[in-house]
């Protein structure tokens, strides 16, 4: 969003960026974005409701899916007020404390989604490579412990660099690059020593997102090796079909992260609209697509949703 010359920004506020040059079209742009947020929130709530109320879905695979849906739901809730606030003309400014809080949740939830996808890969690996011990390995207690570890890893490790943002001195124009707050965006505006945050953030990305993606890749190599040992081609396809939804979710998540990273790294010459659009795809596309993917590809969820809608009609 362009900034008027007379627009005053206080020392404790930042200016969020909408779609530069498209300010007159915000009423129209708000319609698809509002619909997307409605779909994100309602779709993930529907998945959670189906898993909670359907006894046949009370098994490890669907417990991890519930974690994914809850993560996506929280991601939508953490950004809806700033993204739609700009498009609806409510507010373009955000306070430092609110910006830091949003940064904490956006990055924490992104890391959490990566961890949940890794746990789901382990679930598929166990179900296919060690089916006889599947329920004894992934007990309810172990699933709860895995969830606690994912939650702790996602939010505890990012606390130190996020808290430091509060004590930085921001002396530049205070205009953020997106319609929500990101750690790297605040670092760009800081005039303090940001070396710790920069190196820590890089190490955190390597130890979480990159490591998770490598482990997911290795798990599928082992799954493929195990599937190829099955004599029946029909059984091979049946085993691989159980992984399709998870593979789609992994691709949706990591492709959006790679796309946003490439635009930030090599897209300096691109229009600011491209940067803002990629930022919104990063926070909205996985939460939007995951409920759709699992509702279409997972027969138990699809049948339960169909029965629920039939009852309503």
C-alpha positions as a printed NumPy array, in Angstrom:
array([[  0.   ,   0.   ,   0.   ],
       [  1.384,   3.422,  -0.912],
       [  1.947,   5.89 ,   1.888],
       [  0.637,   9.421,   1.721],
       [  3.317,  12.112,   2.236],
       [  1.446,  13.441,   5.26 ],
       [  0.987,  10.019,   6.84 ],
       [  2.586,  10.243,  10.279],
       [  3.925,   7.097,  11.903],
       [  4.646,   7.156,  15.606],
       [  7.764,   5.598,  17.09 ],
       [  5.784,   2.616,  18.384],
       [  3.885,   1.715,  15.206],
       [  4.613,   0.223,  11.8  ],
       [  2.829,   0.573,   8.491],
       [  1.611,  -2.619,   6.836],
       [  1.71 ,  -2.987,   3.055],
       [ -1.335,  -3.97 ,   1.044],
       [ -1.234,  -4.183,  -2.756],
       [  0.693,  -1.124,  -4.046],
       [ -1.099,   0.65 ,  -6.874],
       [ -4.361,  -1.241,  -6.342],
       [ -5.776,   0.814,  -3.467],
       [ -8.928,   1.702,  -5.418],
       [ -9.626,  -1.991,  -5.974],
       [ -9.454,  -2.948,  -2.284],
       [-13.265,  -3.282,  -1.941],
       [-13.19 ,  -5.825,  -4.771],
       [-10.019,  -7.551,  -3.562],
       [-11.534,  -7.905,  -0.096],
       [-14.251, -10.203,  -1.49 ],
       [-11.992, -13.108,  -2.622],
       [ -9.719, -12.687,   0.399],
       [-12.698, -12.751,   2.763],
       [-13.99 , -15.882,   1.033],
       [-10.567, -17.517,   1.332],
       [-10.411, -16.79 ,   5.063],
       [-13.947, -18.122,   5.528],
       [-12.9  , -21.312,   3.719],
       [ -9.696, -21.604,   5.776],
       [-11.492, -21.22 ,   9.096],
       [-14.589, -23.268,   8.251],
       [-12.661, -25.993,   6.394],
       [-10.239, -26.679,   9.225],
       [-13.019, -26.468,  11.828],
       [-14.993, -29.011,   9.785],
       [-12.026, -31.423,   9.683],
       [-11.572, -31.076,  13.456],
       [-15.298, -31.618,  14.048],
       [-15.398, -34.736,  11.846],
       [-12.368, -36.287,  13.577],
       [-13.776, -35.49 ,  17.028],
       [-17.274, -36.877,  16.403],
       [-16.456, -39.933,  14.265],
       [-15.24 , -42.897,  16.391],
       [-13.763, -44.674,  13.351],
       [-11.326, -41.767,  12.913],
       [ -9.872, -42.089,  16.409],
       [ -6.534, -43.501,  15.26 ],
       [ -2.976, -42.108,  14.951],
       [ -3.217, -40.927,  11.347],
       [ -6.238, -38.744,  12.082],
       [ -4.865, -37.463,  15.385],
       [ -1.919, -36.04 ,  13.433],
       [ -4.339, -34.658,  10.836],
       [ -6.197, -32.91 ,  13.681],
       [ -2.888, -31.328,  14.753],
       [ -2.362, -30.111,  11.176],
       [ -5.885, -28.688,  10.956],
       [ -5.496, -26.926,  14.313],
       [ -2.18 , -25.42 ,  13.178],
       [ -3.745, -24.178,   9.928],
       [ -6.72 , -22.771,  11.829],
       [ -4.42 , -20.809,  14.155],
       [ -2.398, -19.523,  11.19 ],
       [ -5.578, -18.112,   9.661],
       [ -6.641, -16.529,  12.956],
       [ -3.218, -14.939,  13.496],
       [ -3.258, -12.98 ,  10.219],
       [ -6.93 , -12.374,   9.375],
       [ -7.182,  -9.091,  11.303],
       [ -4.27 ,  -7.392,   9.522],
       [ -4.857,  -8.715,   5.993],
       [ -8.592,  -7.964,   5.937],
       [ -8.088,  -4.857,   8.074],
       [ -6.115,  -3.301,   5.226],
       [ -8.485,  -4.413,   2.456],
       [-11.556,  -3.279,   4.412],
       [ -9.92 ,   0.086,   5.109],
       [-10.005,  -0.396,   8.891],
       [ -6.345,   0.058,   9.753],
       [ -2.979,   0.081,   8.067],
       [ -0.937,   0.573,  11.221],
       [  0.173,  -1.992,  13.775],
       [  1.858,  -1.428,  17.119],
       [  5.291,  -2.857,  17.908],
       [  3.986,  -5.25 ,  20.574],
       [  1.187,  -6.527,  18.327],
       [  3.647,  -6.905,  15.437],
       [  6.079,  -8.908,  17.579],
       [  3.218, -11.122,  18.818],
       [  2.069, -11.77 ,  15.252],
       [  5.657, -12.531,  14.208],
       [  5.91 , -15.039,  17.053],
       [  2.762, -16.883,  15.997],
       [  3.388, -16.801,  12.23 ],
       [  6.901, -18.243,  12.509],
       [  5.998, -20.589,  15.365],
       [  3.   , -22.009,  13.5  ],
       [  5.039, -22.391,  10.308],
       [  7.641, -24.394,  12.227],
       [  4.854, -26.365,  13.899],
       [  3.292, -27.274,  10.553],
       [  6.654, -28.581,   9.369],
       [  6.953, -30.684,  12.523],
       [  3.437, -32.086,  12.142],
       [  4.134, -33.029,   8.516],
       [  7.269, -34.859,   9.694],
       [  5.219, -36.708,  12.344],
       [  2.674, -37.66 ,   9.667],
       [  5.514, -39.005,   7.509],
       [  6.628, -41.157,  10.467],
       [  3.027, -42.338,  10.83 ],
       [  2.898, -43.433,   7.18 ],
       [  6.333, -45.061,   7.472],
       [  5.223, -47.057,  10.527],
       [  1.885, -48.053,   8.979],
       [  3.464, -49.344,   5.762],
       [  6.844, -50.672,   6.907],
       [  5.772, -52.092,  10.269],
       [  1.975, -52.583,  10.09 ],
       [  1.751, -55.312,  12.745],
       [  3.233, -53.028,  15.402],
       [  1.543, -49.823,  14.179],
       [ -0.879, -49.406,  17.095],
       [  1.657, -50.538,  19.676],
       [  4.253, -48.018,  18.444],
       [  1.915, -45.046,  18.01 ],
       [ -0.026, -45.256,  21.256],
       [ -2.107, -42.322,  22.5  ],
       [  0.593, -41.476,  25.044],
       [  3.308, -41.378,  22.379],
       [  1.136, -39.247,  20.097],
       [  0.58 , -36.752,  22.927],
       [  4.331, -36.704,  23.622],
       [  5.072, -36.107,  19.929],
       [  2.57 , -33.225,  19.908],
       [  4.167, -31.671,  23.008],
       [  7.659, -31.966,  21.473],
       [  6.468, -30.344,  18.231],
       [  4.802, -27.527,  20.176],
       [  7.854, -26.961,  22.356],
       [ 10.298, -27.033,  19.463],
       [  8.163, -24.651,  17.431],
       [  7.686, -21.915,  20.034],
       [ 10.439, -22.247,  22.645],
       [ 13.325, -22.052,  20.179],
       [ 12.027, -18.889,  18.495],
       [ 11.388, -17.041,  21.759],
       [ 14.921, -15.611,  22.124],
       [ 15.148, -13.814,  18.733],
       [ 11.51 , -12.677,  18.927],
       [ 11.927, -11.161,  22.396],
       [ 15.044,  -9.288,  21.206],
       [ 12.904,  -7.485,  18.614],
       [ 11.26 ,  -5.587,  21.475],
       [ 14.574,  -3.954,  22.452],
       [ 15.794,  -3.024,  18.968],
       [ 15.921,   0.587,  17.826],
       [ 13.945,   1.129,  14.619],
       [ 15.138,   4.247,  12.844],
       [ 14.135,   3.664,   9.234],
       [ 10.871,   4.352,   7.39 ],
       [  8.903,   1.721,   9.407],
       [  7.023,   0.449,   6.351],
       [  6.704,  -3.347,   6.327],
       [  6.78 ,  -5.401,   3.119],
       [  3.633,  -7.445,   3.771],
       [  0.156,  -7.203,   5.24 ],
       [  1.43 ,  -9.077,   8.299],
       [  4.641,  -9.041,  10.358],
       [  7.685, -11.223,   9.717],
       [ 10.965, -11.516,  11.605],
       [ 13.138, -10.683,   8.577],
       [ 10.965,  -7.668,   7.806],
       [ 11.519,  -6.168,  11.271],
       [ 15.252,  -6.89 ,  11.068],
       [ 15.376,  -4.916,   7.826],
       [ 14.052,  -1.829,   9.65 ],
       [ 16.243,  -2.185,  12.757],
       [ 19.286,   0.006,  13.341],
       [ 20.583,  -2.117,  16.216],
       [ 23.03 ,  -5.025,  16.071],
       [ 21.001,  -7.796,  14.409],
       [ 23.78 , -10.366,  13.922],
       [ 22.508, -12.71 ,  16.653],
       [ 18.988, -12.694,  15.2  ],
       [ 20.238, -13.229,  11.647],
       [ 22.521, -16.164,  12.462],
       [ 20.061, -17.686,  14.945],
       [ 17.21 , -17.5  ,  12.423],
       [ 19.365, -19.144,   9.744],
       [ 20.413, -21.927,  12.131],
       [ 16.789, -22.413,  13.177],
       [ 15.629, -22.765,   9.581],
       [ 18.36 , -25.329,   8.911],
       [ 17.592, -27.306,  12.09 ],
       [ 13.826, -27.307,  11.607],
       [ 12.425, -26.723,   8.129],
       [ 15.42 , -28.056,   6.186],
       [ 16.01 , -31.01 ,   8.512],
       [ 12.294, -31.866,   8.516],
       [ 12.164, -31.862,   4.713],
       [ 15.231, -34.136,   4.515],
       [ 13.755, -36.578,   7.051],
       [ 10.416, -36.607,   5.191],
       [ 12.274, -37.363,   1.961],
       [ 14.22 , -40.203,   3.618],
       [ 11.016, -41.644,   5.094],
       [  9.446, -41.839,   1.644],
       [ 12.535, -43.517,   0.201],
       [ 12.157, -46.185,   2.901],
       [  8.403, -46.4  ,   2.244],
       [  8.983, -46.831,  -1.483],
       [ 11.611, -49.504,  -0.812],
       [  9.172, -51.36 ,   1.433],
       [  6.297, -51.059,  -1.058],
       [  8.405, -52.443,  -3.911],
       [  8.953, -55.636,  -1.936],
       [  5.195, -56.327,  -1.991],
       [  4.424, -59.005,  -4.588],
       [  0.916, -57.861,  -5.51 ],
       [  0.695, -54.743,  -7.656],
       [ -2.78 , -54.056,  -6.28 ],
       [ -1.404, -54.043,  -2.722],
       [  1.421, -51.73 ,  -3.8  ],
       [ -1.034, -49.182,  -5.179],
       [ -3.243, -49.512,  -2.108],
       [ -0.276, -48.757,   0.171],
       [  0.883, -45.797,  -1.907],
       [ -2.631, -44.324,  -2.058],
       [ -2.579, -43.868,   1.719],
       [  0.369, -41.478,   1.242],
       [ -1.096, -39.299,  -1.529],
       [ -2.804, -36.785,   0.776],
       [  0.32 , -36.34 ,   2.885],
       [  2.574, -35.934,  -0.16 ],
       [  0.231, -33.229,  -1.506],
       [  0.252, -31.42 ,   1.864],
       [  4.079, -31.552,   1.986],
       [  4.377, -30.165,  -1.551],
       [  1.883, -27.37 ,  -0.871],
       [  3.747, -26.327,   2.285],
       [  7.346, -26.463,   1.043],
       [  6.679, -25.085,  -2.456],
       [  5.116, -21.937,  -0.956],
       [  8.09 , -21.478,   1.398],
       [ 10.574, -21.977,  -1.443],
       [  8.597, -19.589,  -3.65 ],
       [  8.559, -16.845,  -1.012],
       [ 12.281, -17.347,  -0.314],
       [ 13.163, -17.145,  -4.023],
       [ 11.128, -13.969,  -4.467],
       [ 12.827, -12.333,  -1.46 ],
       [ 16.293, -13.488,  -2.56 ],
       [ 16.208, -13.027,  -6.336],
       [ 13.11 , -10.907,  -6.993],
       [ 14.386,  -7.451,  -6.042],
       [ 13.453,  -6.203,  -9.514],
       [  9.903,  -7.566,  -9.328],
       [  6.847,  -5.442,  -8.598],
       [  6.03 ,  -5.007,  -4.874],
       [  2.661,  -6.582,  -5.685],
       [  4.458,  -9.876,  -6.417],
       [  6.161,  -9.808,  -3.004],
       [  2.876,  -9.088,  -1.22 ],
       [  1.044, -11.756,  -3.232],
       [  3.693, -14.398,  -2.455],
       [  3.517, -13.465,   1.224],
       [ -0.237, -14.001,   1.253],
       [  0.11 , -17.291,  -0.636],
       [  2.625, -18.413,   2.009],
       [  0.193, -17.87 ,   4.894],
       [ -3.078, -18.793,   3.126],
       [ -2.435, -21.501,   0.54 ],
       [ -1.499, -24.427,   2.863],
       [ -4.347, -23.738,   5.367],
       [ -6.762, -23.44 ,   2.432],
       [ -5.621, -26.531,   0.533],
       [ -5.009, -29.027,   3.353],
       [ -8.709, -29.464,   4.313],
       [ -9.602, -29.759,   0.622],
       [ -6.867, -32.336,  -0.024],
       [ -7.791, -34.523,   2.941],
       [-11.533, -34.183,   2.321],
       [-11.144, -35.374,  -1.26 ],
       [ -8.373, -37.964,  -0.881],
       [ -9.29 , -39.525,   2.483],
       [-12.312, -41.779,   2.071],
       [-13.312, -41.854,   5.761],
       [-13.421, -38.053,   6.019],
       [-15.128, -37.667,   2.632],
       [-17.857, -40.176,   3.539],
       [-18.432, -38.577,   6.938],
       [-18.753, -35.081,   5.431],
       [-21.132, -36.376,   2.759],
       [-23.331, -38.027,   5.413],
       [-23.305, -34.844,   7.48 ],
       [-24.444, -32.684,   4.549],
       [-27.129, -35.201,   3.587],
       [-28.545, -34.991,   7.104],
       [-28.64 , -31.196,   6.888],
       [-30.688, -31.393,   3.661]])
